[in-house]
Amino acid sequence: MDKRFKIAHKEALIGVILVMINFIIWYGFAYGLGSADVKDYTYLFGLPAWFFYSCILGSIVMIILVILTVKFIFQDIPFDVNEEENK
């Protein structure tokens, strides 16, 4: 198998893992804190705590994780095929 495909498969798997982390963060805070009675909600910056943690803070954490992943784990690979490699 071409080395580019191995790298692409690894990076696709990393992308799926990031999506699963995002879903776990969102689901955990949204349904963990959001399942309480409305009168028992705590608020941060005028938003319910479950919404703040799952949507606002979760998005910020995921943006930082994606930036770090792209910067330190993903690799630049050439898309052009060298004629010498195909012979």
C-alpha positions in Angstrom: 0.0 0.0 0.0 1.2 3.5 -0.8 2.6 5.4 2.2 0.2 8.3 1.5 -2.8 6.0 2.1 -1.4 4.7 5.4 -1.0 8.3 6.6 -4.4 9.3 5.3 -6.0 6.3 7.2 -4.2 7.2 10.4 -5.3 10.8 10.1 -8.9 9.8 9.4 -8.9 7.6 12.5 -7.6 10.5 14.5 -10.5 12.6 13.1 -13.1 10.0 14.1 -11.6 10.0 17.6 -11.8 13.8 17.9 -15.5 13.6 16.8 -16.1 11.0 19.5 -14.4 13.1 22.1 -16.6 16.1 21.0 -19.7 14.0 21.3 -18.8 12.6 24.8 -18.1 16.2 26.1 -21.3 17.5 24.6 -23.5 14.6 25.7 -22.0 14.4 29.1 -22.5 18.0 30.0 -25.8 18.5 28.2 -27.6 15.5 29.6 -25.6 15.2 32.8 -26.1 18.7 34.1 -29.2 19.4 31.9 -31.3 16.6 33.3 -31.9 18.4 36.5 -35.1 20.3 37.2 -35.1 23.8 35.6 -35.4 25.6 38.9 -32.2 23.8 40.2 -30.1 25.0 37.2 -27.0 27.0 37.9 -26.0 29.8 35.5 -22.7 31.0 34.1 -22.6 34.3 32.2 -26.4 34.2 32.0 -26.5 30.8 30.4 -27.5 27.5 32.1 -24.3 25.7 33.2 -25.1 22.6 31.1 -25.3 24.8 28.0 -22.2 26.8 28.8 -20.0 23.7 29.4 -21.4 21.5 26.6 -21.7 24.1 23.8 -19.4 27.1 24.7 -16.5 25.5 26.6 -16.8 22.2 24.7 -16.4 24.1 21.4 -13.3 26.0 22.7 -11.7 22.8 23.9 -12.4 21.0 20.6 -11.0 23.9 18.6 -7.8 23.8 20.7 -7.6 20.0 20.3 -8.0 20.2 16.5 -5.3 22.9 16.2 -2.9 20.9 18.3 -3.6 17.7 16.4 -3.1 19.4 13.0 0.1 21.2 14.2 1.8 18.2 15.9 0.3 15.0 14.6 -0.8 15.4 11.0 1.8 15.4 8.3 2.2 17.1 5.0 2.1 14.6 2.2 2.6 15.3 -1.5 -0.4 14.7 -3.7 1.5 14.3 -7.0 2.7 10.9 -8.0 6.3 10.5 -9.0 6.8 8.6 -12.3 9.8 6.8 -10.9 7.7 5.2 -8.0 5.2 3.7 -10.5 7.8 1.8 -12.5 
